[in-house]
Amino acid sequence: MKVRTNILIEKEILEKAKQLGLNISRTCENCLKLYINALENANNQILSNQLQNQKREGMETVGCHQMVGSPGFEPGIASAPGWYPRPN
């Protein structure tokens, strides 16, 4: 089912599209389909990579950080910047 919506397009782009005989509704719909497909594929790839990272021995992925198996009280974060004292 199609629904009516409004979009804002720069005047020059709209004029050029009309000159080329483009159907604005169909063009926007096709572009949205392509964009949605690309986003879903990227999200699936990210999830797949996270699952692979979690399977690495001694490593656990939390958000965008990889948790390193810790020898001490708290785990270290491999991707976090460290604090280093300045030399005198």
Protein Blocks (a to p, Z undefined) as FASTA:
>chain_A
ZZdddddddfklmmmmmmnopafklmmmmmmmmmmmmmmmmmmmmmmmmmmmmmpghiac
ehjbccdddfblbdcdfkbccdddddZZ
